[in-house]
Structure formats: C-alpha cells, structure tokens
Amino acid sequence: MIWLRFGLLFLLFIKAATLFGSLRTRFPGGVRVDGKEGFEAKVSRGKNRKLESVCLGLDLSDRVRFIMRREGMFDRIAKWVGIAREWQTRDSAFDDTVFVICDDPVLLDDISADAKLRAAVEQLLKRPSIKSLHCADGTVWIVMTKFDDAWRELDDDYLALAVKQSVGTDLIEVRERLQEVRAAPWTSDRDPVAARQQVLLAVSFVIGVAGIAAFLWSLGSGLPIQIVYDAIERRSLVVTAIVAAIFLGVLVTMIGRTSRTHLVLLEIVFVALPGAWFISRGVLTLENQRADSSQRLEHVTPLVDVYMQRGRRSTSYYLVVESWPDPRMESTKLQVDASVYREFRRDDCAKFTLRNGLYGDLWLESIVKVDCQVGGSAAY
C-alpha cells in the first residue's frame, strides 16, 4: 500500500507542476530577436541548464484569444463520448488534425471562413517540434519543446535566432491572417468559460499542493505515529468521493460541454482528487489521535534489529520488533526519529504505549527502553 501511495504522490507532483505552467495564459516575455519583425523569445531551462522550451512571439492587437494544438487521442475520445465539444470548420483536414481550445464565436466563425488562416495554422502545427500556438493579451506565440541536438548546445540568443529563422515566416503569416479577423477589442464575455476554467484549475492546483504537503507531513517519524489506517483510509475515500461529486457538479454548471471540459476534468481527476484524499487522510489521522479517549495498551517486546538507511539528502532510522499485539500491524519494522533510535541497541527491550484511536485505528503514543524481564502487554 505504501508504494501505491508513493506512486500516487509522484503522479500528483508531476501533474501539479504541469498544471502550474498551464495557469499562465500570457506570453512569458523575453528578449528581442534580431530583425525588424518584432519577434520576442523566451528560453526556458531546467536543472543543469537543460533546455525545456522556447516561446517565440509577435505583437498582435488584443482582439482574439485561443490555444491551438495537434488533436490527440484524449481529445478524440472526449468528443466521441460527449464530454467535450469542439467547433467544426467543415474543413476535414483541419478539424482532424488541429484542436481549437476556444469558445469565442467571433474567432471560430473567422477560422471557418478563412482557408488561408487554417492553412497557416496547419503549417505551424505540422512541425513535431511545436507543441502549441497561443494568442492572448496582444501577443501570438508558439511553444516549442523538441529540438535538434545541435540546437541544445546553443546559447540562448543564438537559439532564439535559430527558432525565429525556422518558424518565423509561418508565424508572421498566422499573425497577418489574425489581423484580418473582424472583431472588436477583447472582452471576457465573448468566451466566459476561459475565466471559469482558470478558477477550477487554480482550485485544483491549491488542493493538489496541500495534498502533497499533507503526505509529506504524514511521513514524519516523530511521535505520535499512526500505525493502522484501515478506517482512516475508508473515510478518506468517502470524503474524496464527495469532493469528486462537488467538482463534477461545478464543472457541469460552470463549464458545460465545451472545448475545455475534458482538459479541466483531467486536472480534477489527477490533481484535485488525489490532493483531497491526502488532505482528508491527514486530517482524519489527527482527529483519530487527538480525540481518542481509549485505554492505553502497553506492549513490551525485544528489538530484533536497530539500523539506519542513508539517502542522498537524509537518513532514516528504524526499529525492528519481535512482535505486535494487533494482527493489523503486519510490518515489524517501524521508522522512528533519530532521538529515539539513539536510545536503543539490538536485543534491547522497548515498551510501546499504544492507543486504539477515535476510529479504531491503532497509533503509537510513546516508546521507552525497559528491562526485558517486564514482558507482555497490558491495558490501563
């Protein structure tokens, strides 16, 4: 079960990090690229200056906002089962390859009527290196995430120039076609779902981050230590199901069936719900201990082993007991704080003070070293 929780945490961490990036809807800004066309580029690097992405943008009057990318399998499935609905231009080549994340009828009508605009977008997105085409807040830009090996060795300025030389002409064509769109300056009421999407994504992100924090807190080895999680995890699933029902109700009410529905649903499933499960598990663990009025059970047992495991950044300390008084305590290995670990040696005896918990899930209140002749378990 612990490995399942760690796997869920890893998935949550990756999805939350990705979601954080998607919350940014504006061009990230950058440096001017050589030339008179007005290009700006933003080069993003990760650990050890590993190249992650390049955004290349051009100024454009703020009259339309959208995201266009290659249509994926998830998009097709979502449309097929009726979760999402995407505007169709009646150009089968465009509709089958480009997914338009936008519900602004002004722009969508112009895409349907302007074959040159569709062709310019297809020309950009047919490049495997380009992830998506964006337009918002007076800028149209592409996001590039795949690069030739030779490009990875370039300094940021030369890399930006190489990207501009590679795709700049196509991006200029897209901008020129968008300038012909017959639209007034942008107002949010033309596509209100966009703002609602950001609200739901932001809430999902906050819940996901809080869930990660709750999980990391649960890994603490200081006393008290929760030993059994049977009832806690069942109740956590119930809480998570309630949160899921609330989110789905809000999704149907605020978003409906649009080009964004399946994307928001994905973040709810992989970020908000795991986060809610970890949060409820942590809160219920605290309640199980703090509201516990059960009798104390003292259990004395020899320590089969006492050892530490050194990691790259931390060290974990363990006591291995001979037996537990409750069959639900399957593992005889117990992670403890360094201060507790230093009190014991192999073959010492320890007295564990256990409590049944508010929900019947056993937890450990204290550990002390005792004479091995005491022995046994007793409740008081």
ABEGO torsion letter per residue (X at the ends): XAAAAAAAAAAAAAAAAAAAAAABABBAEEBBBBEAAGBBBBBBBBBGGBBABBBBBBBBBBABBBBBBBBBAAAAAAAAAGABBBBBAGBAAAAAABBBBBABAAAAAAAAABAAAAAAAAAAAABAABABBBBBGGBBBBBBABBBAAAAABBAAAAAAAAAAAAAAAAAAAAAAAAABBBBBBBAAABAAAAAAAAAAAAAAAAAAAAAAAAAAAABABOBBBABAAAAAAAAAAAAAAAAAAAAAAAAAAAEBBAAAAAAAAAAAAAAAAAAAAAAAAAAAAAAAAABABBBBBBBBBBABBBBBBBAABBBBBBBBABBABAABABABBBBBAAAAAABBBGBBBBBBBBAEAAGBBBBABBBBBBAAAEEBBBX
